[in-house]
Amino acid sequence: MENRKRNNRLRFNLTDEEKELFERKKKESGAKNMNHFIRKTVLEKEIYHVDLSPFYDLQTDLKVLTDYTNQVAKSVNTTGILRKYEMDGMKERLAVISNKITAIHDLLRKK
């Protein structure tokens, strides 16, 4: 044991459900044993942090657009008239969403 390279020991606790999931994933990975699975999972995999805030903003903008579209539809169904400012409002909101989608697309292409 004097020449052992891995001399640091880790210990952690799992719930029954977590242990079951751990065992299933270990089996699916084809790892020889628990140590091999943990080293393979931790040392060979990249960890990515994904900032989802642009998607949350986009979701908010989509909700605003759908709410506005519903208001315009109600107005058109009531009066039978589609006003230019209502159409322009929808175009503006669509342009905002389109620009945000383009920005997200550009961001993803850079990664």
C-alpha positions in Angstrom: 0.0 0.0 0.0 3.0 2.3 0.3 3.1 2.9 -3.5 -0.6 3.6 -3.8 -1.3 6.6 -5.9 -4.8 7.3 -4.7 -4.4 8.0 -1.1 -7.4 10.3 -0.5 -10.6 8.8 0.6 -14.1 10.3 0.1 -17.2 9.2 2.0 -20.8 10.4 1.4 -24.3 9.3 2.3 -27.2 8.6 0.0 -30.9 8.0 0.5 -32.3 4.6 -0.7 -33.6 6.3 -3.9 -30.3 8.0 -4.6 -28.4 4.7 -4.0 -30.7 3.0 -6.4 -30.2 5.7 -9.1 -26.5 5.6 -8.5 -26.4 1.8 -8.9 -28.5 2.0 -12.1 -26.3 4.7 -13.7 -23.1 2.8 -12.6 -24.5 -0.3 -14.4 -25.5 1.6 -17.5 -22.0 3.2 -17.7 -20.3 -0.2 -17.8 -17.9 0.9 -15.0 -16.1 -2.0 -13.3 -16.8 -0.9 -9.8 -17.9 2.2 -7.8 -14.5 3.7 -7.7 -14.1 3.4 -11.5 -17.6 4.9 -12.0 -16.9 7.9 -9.8 -13.5 8.6 -11.3 -15.0 8.2 -14.8 -17.9 10.5 -14.0 -15.9 13.2 -12.2 -12.7 13.2 -14.1 -13.7 12.5 -17.7 -16.8 14.7 -18.0 -17.0 18.4 -18.6 -19.2 20.4 -16.3 -21.2 23.2 -17.9 -23.1 26.0 -16.3 -26.0 27.1 -18.5 -27.4 30.6 -17.9 -31.1 30.3 -18.7 -32.0 33.9 -18.0 -32.3 34.8 -21.8 -34.9 32.0 -22.1 -36.8 33.4 -19.1 -36.9 36.8 -20.7 -38.0 35.3 -23.9 -40.8 33.4 -22.1 -42.0 36.7 -20.5 -42.0 38.4 -23.9 -44.0 35.5 -25.4 -46.5 35.8 -22.6 -46.9 39.5 -23.2 -47.4 38.9 -27.0 -50.0 36.2 -26.4 -51.9 38.4 -23.9 -51.8 41.3 -26.3 -52.9 39.1 -29.2 -55.8 37.8 -27.2 -56.9 41.4 -26.4 -56.7 42.3 -30.1 -58.6 39.2 -31.1 -61.3 40.0 -28.6 -61.5 43.6 -29.9 -61.7 42.3 -33.6 -64.4 39.8 -32.7 -66.4 42.4 -30.9 -66.1 45.3 -33.5 -65.1 43.5 -36.6 -62.3 46.0 -37.1 -58.5 45.5 -36.9 -56.9 48.8 -36.1 -53.5 49.7 -37.5 -52.0 50.5 -34.0 -53.0 47.0 -32.8 -51.3 45.4 -35.8 -48.2 47.7 -35.2 -48.2 46.7 -31.5 -48.1 43.0 -32.5 -45.3 43.7 -35.0 -43.2 45.5 -32.4 -43.6 42.7 -29.9 -42.7 40.1 -32.6 -39.6 42.1 -33.5 -38.5 42.1 -29.8 -38.9 38.3 -29.6 -37.2 37.8 -33.0 -34.2 39.9 -31.8 -33.9 37.9 -28.6 -34.1 34.6 -30.4 -31.3 35.8 -32.7 -29.2 36.9 -29.7 -29.7 33.5 -28.1 -28.8 31.7 -31.4 -25.6 33.8 -31.7 -24.7 33.0 -28.1 -25.2 29.3 -28.6 -23.1 29.3 -31.8 -20.2 30.9 -29.9 -20.0 28.1 -27.4 
